Amino acid sequence: MAFSTGSGKGPMSEINVTPLVDVMLVLLIIFMLTAPIVTHDVKIDLPQPTNNPPPDTDHLDPISLRIDASGALYWNDVPVDENGMRAQMAVIAQQTNQPEIQINADDVVAYEYVARALADAKSYGLTKIGFTEQ
C-alpha cells in the first residue's frame, strides 16, 4: 500500500511510527501496573470438610411468640407478660440445642414491642429467631 505526501509526486516510502510507539508505551504501562495485582496472593480461610454430620435439630419444635395489636405476648399461644417471656427465654438460653423462636407480630403492632422482644432474645444469647405470618 502506498502513501502519498500530498504533493502528488509519487508514493511516500516512509511510515510514521510515532502513533505505534505511543500505543505500545500505553500497553506496556498497563501491563506493568496489572501484573503485580494478578500475582498477588489473597489469603482466605475456607472451611475444612468434616465427616461429622450436622446436629439433628429436627426433633425440636419451634416456639411461637405472638404479639397482637395491643402488644400482648403469647408464648406458644399461652398469654404471658414480659417477665414471663424473659423467664422462658432464660430457660431456653441454658439449653445446648436451642429451638427456633418464631415471632408472629400483628400487622398493626407498634415496632417497639417487636424490638423489645428481639432485644430480650439477643440479651439472653438466643440466635435462632425467625418471623412468620399469621
C-alpha positions in Angstrom: 0.0 0.0 0.0 1.4 3.3 -1.0 1.0 6.6 0.8 1.2 10.0 -0.8 3.0 13.0 0.6 0.3 15.3 -0.5 2.4 16.9 -3.2 1.3 14.3 -5.7 4.8 13.5 -6.9 4.7 9.8 -6.1 4.3 7.3 -3.2 5.7 8.1 0.2 8.2 5.5 1.2 8.3 6.3 5.0 5.7 5.3 7.6 5.2 7.5 10.7 5.8 5.1 13.7 5.0 7.7 16.4 1.4 6.5 17.0 2.6 2.9 17.1 5.2 3.7 19.7 2.5 5.7 21.8 0.2 2.7 21.7 3.0 0.3 22.7 4.0 2.5 25.6 0.5 2.7 26.9 0.2 -1.1 26.7 3.5 -1.5 28.5 2.4 0.7 31.3 -0.9 -1.1 31.6 0.9 -4.4 31.8 3.3 -3.1 34.4 0.5 -1.9 36.6 -1.7 -5.0 36.3 1.0 -7.7 36.5 1.6 -7.3 40.3 -2.1 -7.4 41.0 -2.6 -10.6 39.1 0.2 -12.4 41.0 -0.8 -11.1 44.5 -1.9 -13.9 46.8 -5.1 -13.4 48.7 -5.3 -15.4 52.0 -8.8 -16.9 52.5 -9.7 -19.2 55.4 -12.0 -21.7 53.8 -14.0 -24.2 56.0 -12.5 -27.6 56.1 -14.7 -30.6 55.3 -15.5 -32.9 58.1 -17.0 -36.4 58.3 -19.3 -35.4 61.2 -22.9 -34.8 60.2 -24.6 -31.6 61.4 -26.5 -32.0 64.7 -30.0 -33.2 64.3 -32.3 -30.3 65.3 -35.4 -31.7 63.5 -36.9 -33.1 66.7 -37.1 -29.6 68.3 -40.4 -28.0 67.8 -40.2 -24.2 67.2 -41.5 -21.9 69.8 -44.2 -19.4 68.7 -44.0 -15.9 70.2 -47.1 -14.0 69.0 -47.5 -10.2 69.6 -51.0 -8.9 69.0 -52.1 -5.4 68.0 -52.2 -4.2 71.7 -48.7 -5.5 72.4 -49.9 -8.6 74.4 -47.5 -11.5 74.2 -48.4 -15.2 73.7 -45.7 -17.9 74.2 -46.9 -21.0 72.3 -50.5 -19.5 72.4 -50.4 -19.0 76.2 -50.7 -15.4 77.3 -47.5 -14.2 79.2 -46.2 -10.8 80.3 -42.7 -9.5 79.5 -41.2 -11.0 82.7 -42.7 -14.4 81.8 -41.3 -14.2 78.3 -37.9 -13.3 79.7 -38.1 -16.3 82.1 -38.9 -18.6 79.2 -36.0 -17.2 77.2 -33.6 -17.7 80.1 -34.6 -21.4 80.3 -34.1 -21.8 76.5 -30.8 -20.0 76.6 -29.4 -22.6 79.0 -30.1 -25.5 76.6 -27.2 -26.6 74.4 -29.5 -27.3 71.5 -31.9 -24.3 71.3 -35.2 -24.4 69.4 -36.1 -21.7 67.0 -38.3 -18.8 68.2 -40.8 -17.8 65.5 -42.0 -14.3 66.1 -45.5 -13.6 64.7 -46.4 -10.0 65.0 -49.7 -8.5 64.1 -49.7 -6.2 61.1 -50.6 -3.1 63.1 -48.5 -3.7 66.2 -46.1 -1.0 67.1 -42.5 -1.9 66.2 -41.5 -1.0 69.8 -43.0 -4.4 71.0 -41.1 -6.4 68.4 -37.9 -4.5 69.1 -38.2 -5.3 72.8 -38.7 -9.0 72.1 -35.7 -9.1 69.8 -33.5 -7.2 72.3 -34.5 -9.6 75.0 -33.7 -12.6 72.9 -30.4 -11.1 72.0 -29.6 -10.3 75.6 -30.1 -14.0 76.5 -28.0 -15.2 73.7 -30.7 -16.7 71.5 -29.7 -16.9 67.9 -32.4 -19.0 66.2 -35.0 -16.4 65.6 -37.5 -16.3 62.7 -40.5 -14.4 61.6 -43.8 -15.9 60.5 -47.1 -14.6 59.1 -50.5 -15.0 60.6 
